[in-house]
Amino acid sequence: MIKSFIKLAFKSLLKNKGVTAVNILGLAMGLAVSMLIVFYVTDELSYDHYNTNVRRIYRVNTDIKFGGNASSYAITPPPLAATLVNDFPEVESATRLLHDVGVRIKKGSENIQEDRVAYSDPGIFSIFTLPMMAGDPKTALKAPNTAVITESTAKRYFNSTQVIGKTLVINNTNNYKITGVIKDIPSASHFNFDFFLSMASKAEDKSQNWLNYVVSTYILLKPNASPQTLTARLPAMVKRTFNGMANNAANNLDVMEKHGDYVRMNLTPLTDIHLRSNRQYELGANSSIQYIYIFSAVALFILLLACINFMNISTARSANRAREVGVRKVMGSSRASLIKQFLTESVLVTLIATIAAVLAAWALLPLFNEVANKNLSITPQIAMWLLPVLIIIVLAIGILAGSYPAFFLSAFQPADVLKGKLSAGFKGSKLRNFLVVFQFSISIFLIVGTVVIYNQLHYIQSRDMGFNRNQVLIVKNAQVLGKQAKILQQQVKQLPGVLNATLSGFLPTKSNRAPDAVFSSQAADPKSALFTEIWNVDEDYLSTMGMKVIKGRNFSKAFGTDSSGVLINEAAAKMLGYYNDPLTKKVYRPTPKGSQEYRVLGIVKDFNFNSLRENITPVVMFLAPDNGALSIRVNTANFQSFVPQIKQMWKNLNPNEHFEYSFMDADFDAAYRTEQRTGTLFLIFTTLAVIIACLGLFSLAAYAAEQRNKEIGIRKVLGASVSAIVAMLSKDFIKLVLVSFLIAAPLAWLLMNKWLQEFAYRQNVQWWVFVVTALATVIIAFITISFQSVKAAMANPVDSLKNE
């Protein structure tokens, strides 16, 4: 019996190849896109879950408000880890990570810059699941000058994983003995280091300075320990240790709190870091939970669109088979037999579409990985849950889509069906109207969202940031040249096309930061404190960066006393109260020998050096040497010949040091790569959603034209034009699209406005976005409908009326 149903189903589907193909295409497209999004969301939610004790691991954070400036950090003082283990019974163990950017490791005769380097305590292996292939995890990082490296790093440097006892030469001066090799850290980790060097090698290891925020601290709670209880006990510990370090009134927490300042510590669960943490000094580029919500909703909406289309097309096809049903009932077919036949056809089409969707998702996965910057693959673990889900989807969609025509058509009496009374039951269908409104509400929402995201990205890329990031070449790690870095700067300045060059590691597009306090009074009084960025720059810095002095002057070689002067940005000037009359003011910086006085030479126009999600914070610039990077402003488009010249100069000064460079505009764009990828994915998903919605509208238009076939024939006989008939068939659908816009537009405005609130600098949702979306949707809908409407309007009326 089942074999007979399947054979009849194939015969019926092949009889209507075009409709069947559209049905399978729409459902397969929706399922494939939904699967890709589910893979993406699953990967994002899986971050750090490779750790066995993931639910007991927490990172300790620091929140500081000082001198009117509040900051949130993912780092803590070095002595915190030991204090937590010793004084808090809830804590089983703790470890510290100190990320060191730009470490140079010798490979052969050349020094290679490695940015994925961290100093760590041995306890890292008892907290995080980092399987060791060779070495003892308990002692591997215990001694100074020891190192643990990943499997791929061992192969990269030594072409083997048998490297225990071998030596790494770091920064040309330190030899580190390799004491362990671990498996590569999974990509779904909020940190991904290649080298772990012993914390015992650093001065921070024994430091008892609670005012030095430099390490990331992680703790493993004991089973059943309460993180809330631990968090509640942290303020007393902070006050006790902080006041114990106080050597003046400014460092006393009680005094600070009286002025509204504070130092607080809190915990972030390991599972929340990637999606719910956006603090300064994160160990990696985190994402946002909002994107998970958005993409999950998009996947659900696209799947719903595909299912609705499937039901629409199934209904349209079944209406055309009304007479077949009548004849079969006259010939003795039972209602149960008809229901089974319809359901078999529906499930069969769903199965074919699902198989096509799986193949499409598998084929598109490499391209999707490239766009989303992922490394997703269909693993046996994914297949174990994907297969049952797909079986459920096949049965659910197949039965749901086939049930309406099956139960509706099979219930009609043969005489009514053969007289054509069935068609009356579909006219003015509220279900049809609801489905059209639902589909296009989703499409309109996605279109508005895509336009808003791209509008914000364009605003970010075109906004005046207070500096000019174009045509600036950055030569990294100039400090490795020592005193020769200054020689390189002077040589570069002589090259044709070079406008200026500056030596400083403090760049507006980099993460190199140095927060500290300055005071407006010589006495370190909290009332006069300003918590600010301290940047060491030279006389060429502002010119090279394209920054402007709006009051006073820049540093100058003509004034020998400028080393005791400072430049402050507008934010610092306003917080210090120096904005109106800055040139008579001074700032003071505490030193071991007392406060050092600096004259304010000028105010620099505010420039963005953090993400545009954050407001501009104070910056104080000192005239002091810093060879972190050599930034070169050029006036040439021929970088293909310019960069090799710089490289050759570098090699002439130090042939063994690795030459590495970047462009400032590329570094800036990298800071917003998550938003750019999100925008690209949103555009792709929106386009596919609109296509799927149009397939549904196409099927409904075909169905409507079929139902009004005789009416169209009569109108043509009475003289109606093609345009009049097209307008008649289109206006009802266009009305539904406009209703969809009225529903979706306010919802899209609310949600996208909420997304924009994450940015301190943003463009509000523009009115023209909704106008463009409305026009585009109506035009797309009209074109989709017109294809079927024109076809029906141009048909010979004799064909539709000959049976009357």
C-alpha positions in Angstrom: 0.0 0.0 0.0 2.8 2.5 1.0 4.6 1.6 -2.2 1.5 2.4 -4.2 1.1 5.7 -2.5 4.7 6.6 -3.2 4.4 5.6 -6.9 1.3 7.7 -7.3 2.9 10.6 -5.5 5.9 10.5 -7.8 3.6 10.4 -10.8 1.6 13.4 -9.6 4.8 15.4 -8.8 6.3 14.7 -12.2 3.1 15.8 -13.9 3.6 19.3 -12.4 7.4 19.6 -12.8 7.5 23.4 -12.6 5.4 23.7 -9.4 7.2 20.8 -7.8 10.6 22.4 -8.6 9.6 25.7 -7.1 8.2 24.0 -4.0 11.4 22.0 -3.5 13.6 25.0 -4.2 11.9 27.3 -1.7 11.9 24.8 1.1 15.4 23.6 0.4 16.7 27.2 0.4 15.0 28.0 3.7 16.2 24.8 5.4 19.8 25.2 4.1 20.0 28.8 5.3 18.5 27.9 8.7 21.0 25.1 9.1 24.0 27.4 8.4 22.7 29.9 10.9 22.1 27.2 13.5 25.7 26.0 12.9 26.9 29.6 13.5 24.8 30.2 16.6 25.8 26.8 18.0 29.5 27.6 17.5 29.1 31.0 19.2 27.3 29.5 22.2 30.0 26.7 22.5 32.8 29.1 23.4 35.0 27.8 26.2 32.7 24.8 26.7 35.6 22.5 25.9 36.7 23.0 29.5 35.6 20.1 31.8 34.9 22.5 34.7 33.4 25.2 32.6 30.5 25.9 35.0 33.0 26.5 37.9 35.4 28.8 36.2 35.1 32.6 36.6 37.2 35.6 35.6 37.7 38.4 38.1 37.1 41.9 36.8 37.9 45.4 38.0 35.6 48.5 37.9 37.3 51.8 38.7 36.0 55.3 38.9 38.7 57.9 39.7 38.9 61.6 38.9 35.5 61.5 37.3 36.4 58.8 34.8 34.8 55.4 35.1 36.4 52.3 33.4 35.7 48.6 33.3 38.7 46.3 33.1 39.2 42.5 32.5 42.4 42.7 34.5 43.3 42.8 38.1 46.4 43.3 40.4 49.0 40.4 40.5 48.5 39.5 44.2 44.8 38.9 43.9 45.0 35.3 42.8 47.0 34.1 45.9 44.7 36.2 48.2 41.6 34.5 46.8 43.0 31.0 47.2 44.3 31.7 50.8 41.4 33.8 52.2 38.3 32.4 50.5 37.3 28.8 51.1 35.0 28.9 48.1 38.0 29.1 45.7 39.7 25.8 44.8 42.5 27.3 42.7 43.4 30.4 40.8 45.7 31.4 37.9 46.9 34.5 36.1 47.5 35.3 32.5 49.6 38.2 31.3 49.3 38.8 27.6 52.5 40.0 26.0 52.1 41.5 22.5 55.0 41.6 20.1 57.3 39.0 21.7 60.2 38.1 19.3 61.2 34.4 19.1 64.2 33.3 17.2 63.6 30.8 14.4 66.9 30.1 12.6 68.7 33.4 12.2 65.5 35.5 12.1 63.4 36.8 15.0 59.7 36.2 14.4 57.1 38.4 16.1 54.6 36.4 18.0 51.5 38.1 19.4 49.8 35.0 20.9 52.1 34.8 23.9 51.0 34.8 27.6 52.8 34.4 30.9 51.0 32.1 33.1 51.0 30.2 36.5 51.2 26.4 36.6 47.6 26.5 37.8 46.3 27.2 34.3 46.3 23.4 33.6 44.3 22.6 36.7 41.6 25.2 35.7 41.4 25.0 32.0 41.3 21.8 30.0 44.5 22.0 28.0 45.5 18.4 27.3 49.3 18.0 27.5 50.9 15.7 24.9 54.3 15.8 26.6 55.5 17.1 30.0 54.0 17.3 33.5 51.2 19.9 33.8 51.8 20.3 37.6 55.4 21.4 37.1 55.7 22.6 33.5 55.5 26.3 34.3 56.7 26.2 37.8 60.4 27.3 37.3 61.4 30.6 35.8 62.3 30.7 32.1 60.2 27.7 31.2 57.6 27.4 28.4 54.7 25.3 27.2 53.8 25.5 23.5 51.0 24.1 21.4 51.3 21.2 19.0 51.1 23.3 15.8 53.7 25.8 17.2 56.1 22.9 18.0 55.8 21.7 14.4 56.2 25.3 13.1 59.4 25.9 14.9 61.0 22.4 15.2 59.1 20.3 12.7 58.3 17.9 15.5 56.4 17.6 18.8 59.3 15.9 20.5 60.7 19.2 21.8 60.9 18.8 25.6 64.2 20.2 26.8 64.7 22.4 23.7 65.2 26.1 24.0 63.3 29.1 22.7 65.3 32.4 22.4 63.0 35.3 23.3 63.7 38.9 22.6 67.3 38.0 21.8 68.2 37.9 25.5 66.2 35.2 27.3 66.4 31.5 26.9 63.3 29.5 27.8 63.3 25.8 28.2 60.3 23.9 26.7 58.8 21.8 29.4 55.5 20.9 27.8 53.5 20.6 24.6 49.7 20.9 24.7 47.2 20.2 22.0 46.0 23.3 20.0 43.4 25.3 21.9 40.0 25.0 20.2 39.1 28.0 18.1 35.9 28.4 20.2 37.9 29.9 23.1 38.0 33.5 24.4 41.8 33.2 24.4 44.0 31.4 22.0 47.7 31.5 22.8 50.5 29.5 21.1 53.1 30.1 23.9 52.7 29.9 27.6 55.7 31.3 29.5 56.2 30.9 33.2 54.8 33.7 35.3 57.8 33.1 37.6 59.9 34.8 34.9 58.2 38.1 35.4 58.6 40.6 38.2 54.7 40.6 38.5 54.9 37.1 39.9 56.0 38.2 43.4 54.5 41.7 43.1 52.3 42.8 46.1 51.3 46.0 44.3 47.5 46.3 44.4 47.6 49.4 42.3 49.0 47.7 39.3 46.2 46.3 37.1 48.0 44.1 34.6 47.0 40.4 34.8 43.8 38.4 33.9 42.8 36.4 37.0 40.7 33.2 36.7 39.4 31.1 39.6 38.0 27.6 39.9 35.2 27.5 42.5 34.8 24.4 44.6 31.7 22.2 43.8 28.5 23.8 45.1 30.3 27.0 46.0 28.2 30.1 45.5 29.7 32.8 43.2 27.2 35.3 44.7 28.6 34.7 48.2 32.1 35.2 46.9 31.2 38.4 45.1 29.5 39.8 48.2 32.8 39.3 50.2 35.0 41.0 47.6 34.4 44.6 48.6 35.8 44.1 52.1 38.9 42.4 50.7 39.4 45.2 48.1 39.2 47.9 50.8 41.5 46.0 53.2 44.2 45.4 50.6 43.8 48.7 48.9 44.1 50.8 52.0 47.0 48.7 53.1 48.9 49.9 50.0 47.9 53.5 50.5 50.8 55.9 50.9 48.8 59.1 50.5 45.2 60.3 50.7 44.6 59.7 47.0 45.2 56.0 47.4 42.9 55.6 50.4 39.7 53.9 49.3 37.6 55.4 52.1 38.6 58.9 51.0 37.9 58.0 47.4 34.5 56.8 48.1 33.6 60.0 49.8 34.2 61.8 46.5 32.1 59.3 44.6 35.1 57.3 43.3 35.5 53.5 43.8 37.4 50.4 43.1 35.2 47.3 42.7 35.8 43.7 41.7 33.2 41.2 40.3 33.0 37.9 38.6 32.2 36.9 35.0 31.3 33.3 34.4 33.6 31.7 31.8 30.6 31.0 29.5 29.7 34.7 29.5 33.0 36.1 28.4 32.7 35.7 24.6 29.1 37.0 24.3 28.5 39.2 27.3 31.8 40.9 28.1 33.1 44.0 26.4 35.7 45.3 28.9 39.1 46.9 28.3 42.0 44.5 28.0 40.0 41.5 26.9 42.3 38.6 25.8 40.4 38.3 22.5 37.9 39.9 20.2 34.5 39.0 21.8 31.1 39.0 20.1 27.7 40.1 21.4 24.7 38.1 22.6 22.5 40.4 20.6 23.8 39.0 17.4 22.9 35.5 18.6 19.3 36.7 19.3 19.2 38.4 15.9 20.5 35.4 13.9 18.4 32.9 15.8 15.3 35.0 15.0 16.4 35.2 11.4 16.8 31.4 11.2 13.4 30.9 12.7 11.8 33.5 10.4 13.4 32.0 7.2 12.3 28.5 8.2 8.8 29.8 8.8 8.8 31.6 5.5 9.9 28.4 3.7 7.2 26.3 5.5 4.5 28.9 4.7 5.5 28.9 1.0 5.4 25.1 1.0 1.9 25.2 2.4 0.8 27.9 0.0 2.1 26.0 -3.1 0.7 22.7 -1.8 -2.7 24.4 -1.3 -2.6 25.9 -4.8 -1.7 22.6 -6.4 -4.4 20.8 -4.5 -7.1 23.3 -5.6 -6.2 22.5 -9.2 -6.7 18.8 -8.4 -10.3 19.2 -7.0 -11.9 17.5 -10.0 -9.3 14.6 -9.7 -10.4 14.2 -6.1 -14.1 14.2 -7.1 -13.5 11.6 -9.8 -11.5 9.4 -7.5 -14.2 9.5 -4.8 -16.8 8.6 -7.4 -14.6 5.7 -8.4 -14.7 4.4 -4.8 -11.6 6.0 -3.1 -12.2 6.4 0.6 -11.5 9.7 2.4 -8.7 7.9 4.4 -7.0 6.8 1.2 -7.1 10.4 -0.2 -5.7 11.8 3.0 -2.8 9.3 3.0 -2.1 10.1 -0.7 -1.9 13.8 0.0 0.2 13.4 3.1 2.6 11.0 1.2 3.1 13.5 -1.5 3.8 16.3 1.0 6.2 14.2 3.1 8.0 13.0 -0.1 8.5 16.6 -1.4 9.7 17.6 2.1 12.2 14.7 2.2 13.6 15.6 -1.2 13.9 19.3 -0.2 15.6 18.3 3.1 18.1 16.2 1.3 18.8 19.0 -1.1 19.1 21.4 1.8 21.7 19.2 3.6 23.8 18.9 0.4 23.5 22.7 -0.2 24.5 23.6 3.3 27.5 21.2 3.1 28.6 22.7 -0.2 28.1 26.3 1.0 29.9 25.8 4.3 33.4 26.8 3.1 32.0 30.0 1.6 30.0 30.7 4.8 33.1 30.1 6.9 35.0 32.7 4.8 32.3 35.3 5.2 31.6 34.6 8.9 35.3 34.1 9.7 34.5 30.7 11.2 35.9 27.2 10.9 32.7 25.3 11.0 32.4 21.7 9.9 29.8 18.9 10.1 31.3 16.7 12.7 29.9 13.3 14.0 28.8 15.2 17.1 26.8 17.6 15.0 25.4 14.8 12.9 24.2 13.0 16.0 21.7 15.8 16.8 21.2 17.1 13.3 19.8 13.8 11.9 17.0 13.4 14.4 16.1 17.0 14.1 15.9 16.7 10.3 13.7 13.6 10.5 11.3 15.6 12.9 11.3 18.5 10.4 10.5 16.3 7.5 7.6 14.7 9.3 6.3 17.9 10.9 6.5 20.1 7.8 5.3 17.3 5.5 2.2 16.5 7.6 1.4 20.1 8.5 1.7 21.3 4.9 -0.2 18.3 3.5 -2.9 18.2 6.2 -4.8 21.2 5.1 -5.4 20.2 1.4 -5.8 16.5 2.5 -8.5 17.0 5.1 -10.2 19.9 3.3 -10.4 18.4 -0.2 -11.2 14.9 1.0 -14.2 16.2 3.0 -16.0 17.6 -0.1 -18.8 15.7 -1.6 -18.1 14.5 -5.2 -21.1 16.3 -6.7 -19.9 19.7 -5.1 -16.4 19.2 -6.3 -17.4 18.4 -9.8 -19.7 21.4 -10.0 -16.8 23.7 -9.1 -18.1 24.8 -5.7 -14.7 24.1 -4.1 -13.3 27.4 -5.4 -15.7 29.5 -3.4 -14.2 28.1 -0.2 -10.9 29.8 -1.0 -12.0 33.2 -2.1 -11.2 35.9 0.5 -9.3 33.5 2.6 -8.2 35.0 5.9 -5.5 32.4 6.2 -4.0 33.5 2.8 -4.1 37.1 3.8 -2.4 36.4 7.2 0.4 34.4 5.5 1.1 37.1 3.0 1.2 39.8 5.8 3.4 37.5 8.0 5.8 36.8 5.2 6.3 40.4 4.1 6.4 41.7 7.7 9.5 39.5 8.2 11.0 40.6 4.9 10.4 44.3 5.6 11.9 43.9 9.1 15.0 42.3 7.6 15.4 44.9 4.9 15.1 47.7 7.5 17.7 46.0 9.7 20.1 45.5 6.8 19.9 49.1 5.7 20.4 50.4 9.3 23.4 48.2 9.9 25.1 49.3 6.7 24.2 52.9 7.4 25.9 52.7 10.8 28.9 50.9 9.3 29.2 53.7 6.6 28.9 56.3 9.4 31.7 54.6 11.3 34.0 54.5 8.3 33.3 58.0 7.1 33.0 59.8 10.5 35.7 62.4 11.4 37.6 60.5 14.0 39.8 63.4 15.0 42.8 61.9 13.1 43.5 60.9 9.5 43.9 57.2 9.2 44.5 57.2 5.4 47.9 56.9 3.8 49.7 55.9 7.1 52.1 53.0 7.1 52.9 51.5 10.5 56.2 49.7 11.0 55.6 47.5 14.0 58.0 46.8 17.0 60.5 49.5 16.2 61.8 49.1 19.7 63.7 46.0 18.6 66.1 48.4 16.8 67.0 50.2 20.0 68.7 53.5 19.3 68.7 52.8 15.6 64.9 53.3 15.5 65.6 57.1 15.5 68.0 56.6 12.6 65.3 54.7 10.7 62.9 57.6 11.3 65.3 60.1 9.9 66.1 58.0 6.9 62.4 57.5 6.1 61.7 61.2 6.3 64.2 61.7 3.4 62.2 59.4 1.1 60.2 61.0 -1.7 56.5 61.0 -0.9 57.0 60.9 2.9 55.2 63.8 4.6 56.2 62.9 8.1 57.1 60.1 10.5 56.7 59.6 14.2 58.0 57.1 16.8 55.3 56.0 19.3 53.6 52.8 20.2 50.5 54.8 21.3 48.2 54.8 18.2 44.5 55.5 18.0 43.9 52.2 16.3 46.0 50.0 18.6 45.4 48.5 22.0 48.6 49.8 23.5 47.3 51.8 26.5 48.7 53.2 29.7 46.0 54.4 32.1 47.2 56.4 35.1 46.3 59.4 37.3 47.3 63.0 37.0 46.3 65.8 39.4 45.4 69.5 39.0 47.0 70.3 42.4 50.5 69.4 43.7 49.0 67.6 46.6 47.6 64.2 45.4 44.1 65.1 46.5 41.3 62.9 45.1 39.3 66.0 44.4 41.9 67.1 41.8 42.5 63.7 40.3 42.0 62.7 36.7 42.2 59.1 35.6 43.5 59.3 32.1 45.5 57.7 29.3 49.2 58.6 29.5 50.8 58.6 26.0 54.5 59.2 25.2 54.9 60.9 21.9 57.4 63.0 19.9 57.2 66.4 18.2 56.1 64.8 14.9 53.2 62.8 16.4 50.3 65.2 15.8 51.3 66.1 12.3 51.7 62.4 11.3 48.4 61.4 12.8 46.6 64.4 11.3 45.5 65.6 14.8 44.7 69.3 15.4 45.7 71.6 18.2 42.7 73.9 18.9 44.3 75.9 21.7 48.0 76.6 22.4 50.7 74.8 20.4 52.3 71.5 19.7 55.6 70.1 21.1 58.5 71.7 19.3 62.2 71.1 19.1 62.7 74.8 19.3 61.8 74.8 23.0 64.1 72.8 25.1 61.7 72.9 28.1 58.9 71.0 26.3 59.9 67.8 28.1 58.2 69.4 31.2 55.1 70.2 29.2 52.0 68.2 28.2 49.3 68.2 25.6 45.7 67.3 26.7 42.7 66.4 24.7 39.4 68.2 25.0 37.9 65.5 27.3 40.8 65.9 29.7 40.6 69.7 29.5 36.9 69.8 30.4 37.3 67.3 33.3 40.2 69.3 34.7 38.3 72.6 34.2 41.1 73.9 31.9 39.2 74.3 28.7 38.8 78.1 28.7 42.3 79.1 29.8 44.6 76.0 29.5 47.9 77.7 28.9 48.2 79.0 32.4 47.5 75.6 33.9 49.6 72.8 35.2 49.2 69.1 35.9 51.1 67.0 38.4 52.1 63.3 38.2 53.1 61.4 41.4 56.6 59.9 41.4 58.5 58.1 44.1 60.3 61.4 44.8 57.1 63.4 45.0 54.8 65.2 42.4 56.4 66.3 39.2 55.0 69.5 37.6 54.0 69.7 33.9 52.8 72.8 32.0 49.8 72.5 29.7 51.1 73.6 26.2 47.9 73.0 24.3 44.6 71.2 23.8 44.3 68.6 21.1 40.9 68.2 19.4 39.2 65.1 20.7 39.9 61.9 18.6 38.5 58.4 18.9 41.0 55.9 20.1 38.6 53.4 21.6 35.7 51.7 19.8 32.8 54.0 18.7 30.8 52.1 21.2 32.5 54.1 23.9 32.7 57.9 24.6 36.0 59.6 24.2 38.0 59.6 27.4 40.9 61.8 28.6 44.3 61.6 27.1 47.5 63.4 28.4 50.5 63.4 26.0 54.0 63.6 27.3 57.1 64.4 25.2 59.0 61.3 25.9 60.7 58.5 23.8 58.6 55.5 22.8 59.8 53.3 20.0 56.8 50.9 20.0 56.1 51.7 16.3 57.2 53.9 13.5 54.2 55.6 11.8 54.8 57.1 8.3 52.4 59.5 6.6 52.9 59.2 2.8 51.6 60.9 -0.3 52.0 58.1 -2.8 49.8 55.4 -4.3 52.8 53.3 -5.3 53.1 51.2 -2.1 54.4 48.2 -4.0 57.7 50.0 -4.4 57.5 52.1 -1.2 57.2 49.3 1.3 60.3 47.3 0.0 62.3 50.5 0.4 61.4 50.7 4.1 62.0 47.0 4.6 65.5 47.3 3.1 66.3 50.2 5.4 65.1 48.0 8.3 67.3 45.1 7.2 70.3 47.3 6.8 70.0 48.4 10.4 69.2 44.9 11.8 69.0 42.0 9.4 68.0 39.5 11.9 64.8 41.2 13.1 61.5 40.4 11.4 60.0 43.3 9.5 56.3 43.7 10.0 53.9 46.4 8.9 50.3 47.3 8.5 48.2 50.2 7.3 46.3 52.4 9.8 43.0 52.3 7.8 43.1 48.5 7.8 43.8 48.4 11.5 40.8 50.7 12.0 38.6 48.5 9.9 39.7 45.4 11.9 38.3 46.9 15.0 34.8 46.8 13.4 35.2 43.5 11.6 32.5 41.9 13.7 30.0 44.5 12.6 31.1 44.2 9.0 30.7 40.5 9.0 27.3 40.9 10.7 26.2 43.3 8.0 27.4 41.0 5.2 25.6 38.0 6.8 22.5 40.1 7.4 22.4 41.2 3.7 22.8 37.6 2.5 20.1 36.3 4.8 17.8 39.2 4.0 18.2 38.7 0.2 17.3 35.0 0.6 14.4 35.8 2.9 13.0 38.2 0.3 13.5 35.6 -2.5 11.6 33.0 -0.4 8.8 35.4 0.4 8.5 36.2 -3.3 8.3 32.5 -4.1 5.4 32.4 -1.7 3.7 35.4 -3.3 4.4 33.9 -6.7 2.5 30.8 -5.7 -0.4 32.7 -4.2 -0.6 34.9 -7.3 -0.8 31.8 -9.4 -3.4 30.4 -7.1 -5.5 33.6 -7.2 -5.3 33.8 -11.0 -6.3 30.2 -11.2 -9.3 30.7 -9.0 -10.5 33.8 -10.9 -9.8 32.3 -14.3 -13.4 32.4 -15.6 -13.9 35.9 -14.1 -10.8 37.1 -16.1 -12.2 35.5 -19.3 -15.6 37.2 -18.9 -13.9 40.6 -18.2 -11.7 40.2 -21.4 -14.8 39.3 -23.5 -16.5 42.4 -22.1 -13.5 44.6 -23.2 -11.2 44.8 -20.1 -7.6 45.6 -21.0 -4.5 43.7 -19.9 -3.4 46.5 -17.6 -6.9 46.7 -15.9 -6.8 42.9 -15.2 -3.2 43.1 -13.9 -4.2 45.9 -11.6 -7.3 44.0 -10.4 -5.2 40.9 -9.6 -2.4 42.9 -8.0 -4.2 45.5 -5.8 -5.3 43.0 -3.1 -1.8 41.7 -2.6 -0.3 45.2 -2.7 -2.7 46.2 0.1 -1.5 43.3 2.2 2.1 44.3 1.6 1.4 47.8 2.8 -0.3 46.3 5.9 2.8 44.3 6.4 4.9 47.5 6.3 2.7 49.2 8.9 3.2 46.2 11.2 6.9 45.6 10.6 8.2 49.2 10.4 7.6 50.2 14.1 9.0 46.9 15.3 12.1 47.3 13.2 12.6 50.8 14.4 12.4 49.7 18.1 14.8 46.8 17.7 17.3 48.6 15.5 17.2 51.7 17.7 18.1 49.4 20.6 21.0 47.9 18.7 22.3 51.4 17.9 22.3 52.3 21.6 25.4 50.1 21.9 27.3 52.8 20.0 28.2 56.0 21.8 28.6 57.5 18.3 25.8 56.5 16.0 23.4 57.6 13.3 19.8 57.5 14.3 17.4 55.4 12.2 16.7 57.7 9.3 13.2 58.3 7.9 14.3 57.6 4.3 15.2 54.0 5.4 11.5 53.3 5.7 10.5 55.1 2.5 13.1 53.1 0.5 12.0 49.9 2.2 8.4 50.5 1.5 9.0 51.4 -2.2 11.4 48.4 -2.7 8.9 46.0 -1.1 6.0 47.2 -3.2 8.1 47.1 -6.4 9.4 43.6 -5.6 5.9 42.4 -4.8 4.4 44.0 -7.9 7.0 42.4 -10.2 6.4 39.0 -8.6 2.6 39.3 -8.9 2.7 40.8 -12.4 4.4 37.7 -13.8 1.4 35.6 -13.1 -1.1 38.4 -13.6 0.1 39.3 -17.1 0.2 35.6 -18.0 -3.5 35.2 -16.8 -4.6 38.5 -18.4 -3.1 37.6 -21.8 -4.6 34.1 -21.9 -7.3 33.3 -24.4 -10.7 33.7 -22.7 -12.1 30.9 -24.9 -9.9 28.4 -22.9 -11.4 29.4 -19.6 -15.0 29.7 -20.7 -15.3 26.7 -23.1 -16.5 24.4 -20.3 -19.3 26.8 -19.2 
